[in-house]
């Protein structure tokens, strides 16, 4: 409902021990969120995640993707990053289709692309620190 889950908020609150010791400083962080609607106020969830990462001194990785749906000639349901998030990944579960309670193929592919970006950023960060 436009926010991180209660369980994640408990995790955030419990992270103060790591904060005091700088335990996560310079670690790579990224975030993703999902809702039943196309937008679903997902940006507020990603802002909570990135704020927590910044408080811990982490290095945040955004999507690095162009908006997927930025031309009238494109089918909104057949593009990558169709929700057009840059701070982190935002996808939609197709809750109106009883047999489909997961993101569609394009959102899943977008998630794979985002995971690859986070992995590559982590490798660059680790190699640069060596």
N, C-alpha and C positions, 0 to 999 in steps of 0.2 A: 504494500500500500504506500508506494512512494518513499520507502525507507528500507534500511537494512533490517533483516529479521531480528526478532528478540534474541535468538541464540547468538547471532553475530554480535549484537550489541553487548551481550554478556562477555563475549570474547574480547571486544574492544576495552571494556572496563577492566578485565583481568590482565590486560597487557601492560599495566602500569609498572609491574616489576621489571619487565624488559625495557620499558622507557627509562626508569631510574638508572639502569646499568648500561644504557645505550646498546642493548643487546641486538637490536635490529638495524642499527645505523649502517648505512651504505649497502644494505641488502636490496635486491630488486623486488619491486612490488607492482602489481597490476590488479585490475578488478573487472569483474563481469557481473551482469545482472540480467534477469529474465522476468517478464510479466506476461499476463494474458492479453494485454492490449498492445498495440503497436508502439506507443510511446510509454505510457504507464508511469510517468514521472521517474523514469530510471536514472535521470541525471542526478537527482538528489541522493540516490543510493551511491552512485559512483563518487560524488563529492564527499560523502562520509568516508568512503574507503580511502580516497586520496588524501583527505585531511589527516586521517589516522596515520597513513604512511609518512606524510610530511612531519607530523609530530614526532615520529620515531626516527626521523632523519634518513628515511629510505629513499631510494631512487625509483620514481614512478614511471611506468611505461604506458603510454597511450596506444591507441590502435594504429596510428600512422596511416590510416586509410582515408581516401576521399569519400565524400557522401555517395552512397550507392544509388539514391533516388533523387537525382537533381536535374532531370530532363523529362519533359512531358512525353517523350517517345519511349521511355522505359517502363516496363511492367514492374510495379512496386514489389510484386511477389517473386521476381526472378532476378534478383541482384544481390551482390554482397554488400554488407554494411547498409542495408536498406533503411535502418533507423537513423543512420548518419551520426553515430556517436564517435567522438575522438578521444575523450577522457579515458574511456574504457569500453568494454564490449557491452552492448545492449541488444538482446534478442527477444523474440516473442514466441510463446507457446501458443499453438493453435487450439485454444480452448473451445472454440465453437464447433469443432469437428470431434465427435465423441471418440473416434478411433485414434485421433491425433492429439496427444497431450504434450508433445515435444516440439521444439523449434523445427522449422522446415529444413529442407536440404540446404538451401542457400545460407540460412543462419548458422547451421552446423558447419558448413564450409568456412564461413566468416570466422567462427570460433576457432577452427583449425588454423586459419591464417593468423589470427591474433596470438594463439599459443606459440606458433612458430616465431612470431616477432618477439615475444617475451623471451623465448629460449635463446634466440640470436642476440638479443640485448644482454642477456645474462652472460653468454659466452664472451661477448666483447668486453663487458665489465670485468669479468674474472681475468681475462687475458691482459687487460690494461693494468690490473692491479698486481700482476705477477712480476 
